[in-house]
Amino acid sequence: MKKLIALTFGILLAFIAYSTVKTPALGAQIVGPAVGMTIEDFKTKDLNGNEVDSSLFQKAELTVINYWATWCPPCRAEMPDFSKLHKHFTETSEQDVQLVGVICEGNGCTPITAKQYLSENGFEWTNLRSTAELDKVFYTSSSIPQTLVVDKTGKVLMHKIGAYMSYEQMLESIEPYMHDSSAEAQTPLETETASSEAKPKASSCGGF
């Protein structure tokens, strides 16, 4: 019995230690596999059919990119917080940050269904279809949602895999890059994946 209790206690301590390693503290830099990559020379369309290219990044010092799908529960769960984030940056233009969504097409997520979902929920930020250039970044992981912070040159400064747990966590993960858009991530941290949804194969969740 004593051995069983000791074994159980040991497993519990190991689980706690593992959880601590896997979850970065609020405000810590989050370094996913795409950090350091550069997104450039892409051309795509938004969900209204308007042409968009990489000059989009020139419209703000930082661009927050959320990669999501209509079929993904964790993606939908964090959408209201992204709506708050969009409102925050719209009302505090001196911070010069913009929010952009990119849809993961497949499994029923199309420009039409995504546009309908956004409209029904009052989510008003720009959303794009993906491209080969964007997929190179997103496909460094097999999970969604994903969130990037990108500077004016298209360089990826932050890459978070998995959903945010709160608006506060979302904002605090972006703040380290807001005052120095040339900031380089220092020591890589393992990103959160427990709340992410498995992504379909590349052939069913990508460009057009």
Secondary structure, 3 states (H helix, E strand, C coil): CHHHHHHHHHHHHHHHHHHHHHCCCCCCCCCCCCCCCECCCCEEEECCCCEEEHHHHHHCCEEEEEEECCCCHHHHHHHHHHHHHHHHHHHCHHHCEEEEEEECCECCECHHHHHHHHHHCCCCCEEEECCHHHHHHHCCCCEECEEEEEECCCEEEEEEECCCCCHHHHHHHHHHHHCCCCCCCCCCCCCCCCCCEECCCHHHCCCC
